[in-house]
Structure formats: structure tokens, C-alpha cells
Amino acid sequence: MPLVHIELIAGRSEEQLKDLVKDVTNAVTKNTGAPAEHVHVVLNEMQTNRYAVGGVLKSDEK
């Protein structure tokens, strides 16, 4: 059972997220031979005030 975790900043549409998990599932299936129904994808969305790069919160970026 392939298990894929994806961390991303919140803000994408439901359609974008659906397309993402579909594409990831297809890539895992293609490259591992695992059936799609066995591929699990977990999306963890973070708010911009809970993620920082270089010591600066994304919410503080201009």
C-alpha cells in the first residue's frame, strides 16, 4: 500500500486538489505497479501563519 504525504500551503481550490491527488495516484501506479485503489494520498494544508522560510512566516511576506 503506497502512502504519499503532501504538505502544502492552504489556498488551492477543491478542483486543484482533486487534480493533484489524481495525478499523484497515476504516477505512483505507473511507477510501482500498485493498483490505484491501494494508493493513499494525505494532504496536509498549512495556514500561511504556520509556515516559515528563512525565519519569515509566509503570512508576513509581501
C-alpha positions as CSV (number, residue, x, y, z in Angstrom):
1,M,0.0,0.0,0.0
2,P,1.8,3.1,-1.2
3,L,1.2,6.1,1.2
4,V,2.0,9.6,-0.1
5,H,2.1,12.6,2.2
6,I,1.9,16.1,0.7
7,E,2.5,19.2,2.7
8,L,1.3,22.4,1.1
9,I,0.2,25.9,2.0
10,A,-3.6,26.2,2.0
11,G,-5.3,28.2,-0.7
12,R,-5.8,25.9,-3.6
13,S,-9.3,25.1,-5.0
14,E,-11.1,21.8,-4.5
15,E,-10.6,21.2,-8.2
16,Q,-6.9,21.7,-8.0
17,L,-6.6,19.3,-5.0
18,K,-8.7,16.7,-6.9
19,D,-6.4,17.0,-9.9
20,L,-3.3,16.8,-7.7
21,V,-4.3,13.6,-6.0
22,K,-5.4,12.1,-9.3
23,D,-2.1,12.9,-10.9
24,V,-0.1,11.6,-7.9
25,T,-2.1,8.4,-7.8
26,N,-1.5,7.9,-11.5
27,A,2.3,8.5,-11.1
28,V,2.5,6.0,-8.2
29,T,0.5,3.4,-10.1
30,K,2.6,3.8,-13.2
31,N,6.0,3.6,-11.4
32,T,5.2,1.0,-8.8
33,G,2.6,-1.2,-10.4
34,A,0.3,-0.8,-7.4
35,P,-3.4,-0.6,-8.2
36,A,-4.9,2.8,-7.8
37,E,-7.3,1.6,-5.1
38,H,-4.3,0.8,-2.9
39,V,-2.7,4.2,-3.3
40,H,-3.3,6.5,-0.3
41,V,-2.7,10.3,-0.6
42,V,-2.7,12.5,2.5
43,L,-2.9,16.3,2.0
44,N,-1.8,18.4,4.9
45,E,-2.6,22.1,4.3
46,M,-0.9,24.7,6.4
47,Q,-2.0,28.2,7.0
48,T,0.5,30.9,6.0
49,N,1.0,31.9,9.6
50,R,2.1,28.4,10.5
51,Y,4.9,28.0,7.8
52,A,8.1,29.9,7.5
53,V,11.1,30.1,5.2
54,G,14.3,31.7,6.3
55,G,12.8,32.7,9.6
56,V,9.9,34.6,8.0
57,L,6.3,33.5,8.2
58,K,4.7,33.2,4.8
59,S,1.9,35.4,6.1
60,D,4.5,38.2,6.6
61,E,5.8,38.1,3.1
62,K,4.7,40.9,0.8
